[in-house]
Amino acid sequence: MKIIHVLNHFLPEQIGGTEVYVLSLCKSLQLCNLEALVLIPNYGSTINETYYVEGIKVIKYAEPTIADKAVIMGKAIPQGLPAFVQLIKTEMPDVVHFHTIGQSIGITIHHLLEVKKAGIRAIVTFHLAGYSCNVGTLMYKNQTLCNGLIDIKRCTACSYSKKNISPAMQKVLLPVALSAYNLNYDTTNWHLTIGTAIGFPFIINQLKKTLLSITTHCDKVVVLTKWYRQVLLLNKVSNNKIVCITQGLPLQREVEKTNVGLKKVGLKLIYVGRIIEDKGLHILLNAVKQLPSDKLYLDIYAQPSNTQYALALTAQTIQYPNIVWKGVLEPSSVVNTLSGYDVLCVPSIVCEMSPLVIQEAFAAKIPVLASDVYGNAEQVTDKVNGWLFQFNNSNDLKETIQMLINYPNLIDEAKLKIPSVKTFDKVALEYKAVYDEILSFV
């Protein structure tokens, strides 16, 4: 059986959760005697290229499209689509496995439709919440958890807040936008910002159409969490199409206690992730800075960044010797490094699908302190294998950390209740079952 995995980027150019997931899945599928390769766009190029990552073949198909407004809005078909189709026909896979379907110059719904037109089975794994959320966070106006139902009025209002449009302006824009939508007057073609703003209901409607088109045309939809399955069901996706394959741990290795932080006396916290606002690192730093520096230590493992957000956080911590920036942590070293700490903190301020780092912490046998957004709350049981605090609330996080400083025995108790971790070998077997099922369709 031959499986082609399709996504927008891959290692070594981009190392993110989806990329690591796909690499781990390909390697595990090969152990099951399946052939697995990766297909991604070769942005800005008119030629195809091939390279290998840890023995996995990666093909970059020619994608010379220039991202103008029509492409960004999903109203134009990427120029690289014929090259994609030709490679699919040349490779002749049994299944094409999409890990990304968006718009603009990357992988789009048109790529899925061409695969199905060629008579090839296709599945889609939803790694992010953006398929059902225009702002990609499933947080209504950055204030409350959203149930995920795509609603034209509510989603438009939320999009305005994400764009930092003032409440006063929103009161003016929203009725105008809804009236234009009801009259089927699409202003997104205007070459003006106001046209896009008024046209948001059309953007939301297209989001819904694309979600239903994806789930209608693919053979199976894979979700990584139970909570996102409920989101899809709420949006009228057929239950028969959905398969839940929960997160597994790539690159599983025996945990060897490291010497990281062992000379420190006090609570040893660790943060592993990107330095972007959605990850909530500023919430964690605000909490740590208010606590005794001789009883609490925080090490931050993240790719250095020159963004205004990252530079501001770095500057704020210069005078705090108990906060140390450690730089990049290689995926194969995460579990062993985590084992040298007391607690992992995951302070996300948006709903993440299923953070892999939580599973890595459990593999390292340390509990997790996380914000109570959907993806975190499905893995961390409050006061059992970790602790949940109110998202975007540094004071609540500070009080929880203070509790752990005062009562360190709580950490030892939580360690005893950490669940076993699912390996990617198991994930691969579950995917193989899905492949076998869809190939058996008459």
C-alpha positions, 0 to 999 in steps of 0.5 A, spaced: 500 500 500 502 506 498 500 513 501 502 520 499 501 525 505 500 532 503 501 538 507 503 545 506 510 545 509 515 540 511 522 539 515 527 541 515 524 548 512 519 548 518 518 544 524 512 544 527 507 540 530 503 538 524 510 536 520 513 532 526 506 528 526 507 527 519 514 525 519 513 520 525 507 517 522 510 516 515 516 512 519 511 508 523 507 506 517 514 504 513 514 499 519 508 496 518 510 495 510 506 501 507 510 505 503 509 513 505 512 519 502 510 526 502 508 531 497 508 539 498 508 545 494 515 548 491 513 555 493 515 560 488 518 555 483 517 552 476 520 546 477 519 539 482 524 537 487 526 531 491 529 530 497 529 525 503 528 526 511 530 521 515 529 516 509 522 519 508 521 521 500 519 528 500 517 531 493 516 539 492 511 540 486 512 546 482 508 552 485 509 559 482 503 562 484 503 569 486 499 571 492 494 576 490 488 578 493 484 573 489 488 567 491 488 569 498 481 570 498 480 563 495 477 565 489 483 563 484 486 556 483 493 556 484 497 555 478 501 549 481 495 545 481 497 541 474 503 539 477 500 536 483 495 532 479 501 530 474 505 527 480 499 524 483 498 520 477 505 519 476 506 516 483 499 512 483 498 512 490 492 507 493 491 513 498 492 521 498 492 523 506 491 530 506 494 534 513 492 541 510 487 544 506 486 551 506 486 557 501 491 561 498 497 558 494 498 552 498 494 546 498 486 547 497 480 544 496 481 544 489 487 539 490 482 534 494 477 534 488 482 533 483 484 527 487 477 524 487 476 526 480 482 521 479 479 515 482 483 515 488 481 514 495 483 520 500 482 522 507 483 528 511 486 529 518 484 536 522 490 538 525 487 545 527 481 548 529 481 553 523 477 549 518 471 551 522 473 558 525 475 564 521 480 566 526 483 559 528 482 560 535 475 557 537 475 563 542 469 568 541 472 575 541 478 572 545 474 572 551 470 566 552 470 559 549 466 558 543 462 551 541 464 551 534 458 552 530 459 556 524 454 562 525 454 568 520 452 573 524 456 571 531 462 569 527 463 576 523 462 579 530 468 575 532 472 576 526 471 584 527 474 583 534 480 579 532 481 585 527 481 590 533 476 593 530 473 598 535 466 596 538 463 603 536 465 601 529 463 594 529 456 597 531 456 600 524 459 595 520 455 589 522 448 591 520 451 593 514 455 587 512 449 583 514 444 587 510 449 586 504 450 579 505 442 578 505 442 582 498 447 577 496 452 583 494 459 581 495 464 587 497 470 582 498 472 584 490 473 591 492 480 593 492 479 597 499 479 594 506 472 596 507 470 592 502 473 586 506 470 588 512 463 589 509 464 582 506 466 578 512 459 574 512 461 572 505 468 569 508 464 566 513 459 562 509 465 560 504 468 557 510 462 553 512 461 551 504 469 549 504 468 545 511 462 541 508 465 540 501 472 537 504 468 532 509 463 530 503 468 529 498 473 525 502 472 518 504 474 519 512 475 525 516 480 524 522 480 528 528 485 528 534 480 529 539 473 528 542 472 535 543 473 537 535 469 531 533 463 534 537 464 541 533 464 537 526 457 534 528 455 541 530 456 543 523 452 537 520 458 533 518 456 526 518 458 522 524 460 516 519 465 520 516 469 521 522 474 517 526 478 519 532 485 517 532 488 521 539 495 524 539 501 519 540 508 520 542 513 521 536 520 519 537 519 515 543 525 513 547 527 511 554 527 517 559 533 518 562 533 523 568 537 529 566 541 534 570 537 540 568 536 544 574 537 539 579 542 544 583 536 548 584 532 548 590 525 550 589 519 549 584 522 548 577 518 550 571 519 549 564 515 552 557 516 548 551 513 552 545 513 558 540 514 565 542 507 567 539 501 571 543 497 565 542 501 560 546 500 565 552 508 565 554 506 572 557 501 570 561 506 565 564 511 570 565 507 575 568 505 570 574 512 568 575 515 575 576 510 576 581 513 570 585 519 569 590 525 568 585 529 564 590 523 559 590 521 558 583 525 557 576 523 557 569 526 555 563 524 557 556 525 552 550 523 556 544 526 558 537 529 565 538 525 570 534 525 578 532 518 579 533 516 585 537 512 580 541 518 576 543 523 582 544 518 585 549 518 578 553 525 578 553 527 585 555 522 584 561 525 578 564 533 581 563 532 583 571 529 576 573 535 571 574 530 565 575 527 566 568 532 563 563 531 562 555 534 556 553 533 556 545 531 551 541 530 544 543 530 538 538 524 534 538 528 527 540 530 531 546 524 533 549 522 528 553 529 527 556 529 534 558 522 535 561 524 529 566 529 534 569 523 539 571 517 538 576 512 541 572 510 543 564 506 549 563 502 550 557 499 557 558 495 557 551 490 563 550 487 560 544 484 553 543 489 548 541 487 541 538 491 537 542 498 539 544 503 534 543 508 537 549 503 535 554 504 527 551 511 528 552 511 531 559 507 525 561 512 520 557 517 524 562 513 522 568 512 530 570 505 533 571 502 539 567 499 546 569 495 548 563 490 553 561 483 550 561 482 551 553 479 545 550 485 541 547 489 542 554 483 540 558 481 534 554 488 531 556 489 534 563 485 532 569 485 538 574 488 536 580 489 529 578 495 529 573 496 536 573 492 543 574 488 547 570 487 555 570 483 560 567 486 562 560 488 569 559 488 569 567 495 570 570 493 571 577 489 565 577 496 561 574 500 565 579 496 562 585 496 555 582 504 556 582 504 559 589 500 553 591 505 548 588 511 552 591 507 551 598 505 544 597 510 540 593 507 533 595 501 535 590 506 534 585 509 527 587 501 525 588 500 528 581 506 524 578 502 517 580 496 519 576 500 520 570 496 516 564 500 511 560 502 515 553 500 512 546 506 511 542 506 512 534 506 505 532 499 505 535 497 511 531 500 508 525 496 501 526 489 505 527 491 509 520 492 503 517 485 500 519 482 507 516 486 506 509 484 498 509 477 500 510 476 506 505 480 501 500 475 496 501 469 500 499 465 498 493 
